[in-house]
């Protein structure tokens, strides 16, 4: 099945979906972030087919989100997050906060996150980069940016 190409749309959400929008990609990034860096580890954790995993890893490498590094003399590679990929994990952390609040169920969140700086279990909190006040959808206005198209 051919995927819709969102990369040329004048929309940052669409362009992000062009990289991350396929369902397996966020889970692959989650696994790499969690330390599953080898193909076999990711495949075993996700139960994904080799073909689909190969396609998704190639896509993420091609978009500069993951870097492929050899780990032995055979043509075997591990995958590591690039700076661009680490910022996508930040986006996933926002998804985690939403999922923990609205989808965790009676058992609660499946994973807890300890903040290195303070040592406390916490979650992401969206804040304005200018004034540090909370920043959510109801707190903003949408204005045309320099890359807007008529």
N, C-alpha and C positions, 0 to 999 in steps of 0.2 A: 504494500500500500504506500503510495506516495504522500509525503507530508507536505502541508502547506508551508511555504517559505515566508516567514514573517520578518526576515532580516532587513528588507528594504522599506518597511513601513516607518513613517515618521512618528514612532511611539516607542518609548524606552521599555514599556512592558512587553510589547510585541517583539522587540529585538532581544530581550532577555528570554522570552519564550522560544525564540528561534534556537537558542543555545540549550536551554534547560527544560523546554516544554514537554518533551517525551517522558512518559511516566517513569521509566527506569533511571533516567539521568540523575534526579535528585537522590535516589536511593544508592546509586553508585558513588556519588559524591559523599553521602553520609558514611558509606563503608570505608572509603579512602580516608576520610577525616578520622574515623574510629580506629584506623590502623590496619585495615584489610587492604594491602597495597598490591597484592599479586592476583593475577587473573583467576587462579584456582580458588583462592580465598573468597573473592568477590562472588564467583559463580556458586560456590557452596553455600555462602550466606544467603544469597538472594534466590537460588533455585532457578536462575535465568538460563536460557539456552546459550550455548557457546557462540552461535551466530549473532544473536541479538547483543550479547555482551561485547563481542568484538566490534560490532557496528557502533554501539554507544561509546565505547572507549575511544575508538578512532575519531568520532565526532567531537568528543570533549577535548581530545588532544589537538585536533585541527582548529578548534576555537580557542586554544590557549588556556584552557581551564585546568587540564591535567598535563603533566609532563611524563613521558615514557623514559625510564632509565633501565639499562641492562643490569641484571643481578647475578648472572653467571655466564660461562663461555658459550652455552647454547643460546639460541636467539630467544631468551626469556626476559621479560621486562616486569618491573614494578611500576606503579603509577603513584605520582605524588602531586599534591595540589600546587598550582602556581599561585602567585599573588592574586591573580584574577579569580582563580578557583577558591581561594580562601575567602574572598569577599562574597562569593556565591554561598559559601557555608554560612556567612552572616545572615543572608537572606533565608536560608533554611532554618536558622535559629528563630527567626520571626515566625516561620511556619510551625515550629515546635511549640512556641508559646500559644499559638492559636489552637493547635491540636491538643495540647495539654489541657487547655481551658474548656474546649467544646467537644472533644472526641475521646478523652481518656477513659471515660466510664467510671464505674464504682471503684475499680482497682487503683485508679490514679495514674500518673505519668509512668511510662515504662522506663524512662531514663531520667536521671537527675543531673544537673550541671553545676559544678563547683567553680566559682570565679577565682582565678589565680590571685588577683590583687588583694581580695579580702578574705578568701578561704570559705566564703559562705555559699550555700546552695541558692541559686538564683535563676532568673530568666531575663531575656532581653527586654528592654524598655525603650520604646521609640521616643527620642528627644530631638528638639530643634538644635541644629548645629550652631545656630547664632546665639540663642538666649538660654538654652538648656531646659526649656519648659517642655512638658509632654507634648507630643505631636502625633495626632491621630487624624483620621479622615475628616472628622467634623471640625477640625481646627485649622483647616487650610483652604485657600482659594486656588483654583487652577488658572494659570496665566500662560499666554503663549511664550515659548522660549526661543532662543536664537536659532534653533534647528527646526522650528515649526514650519509647516508647509501650508499655503493658502487652501 
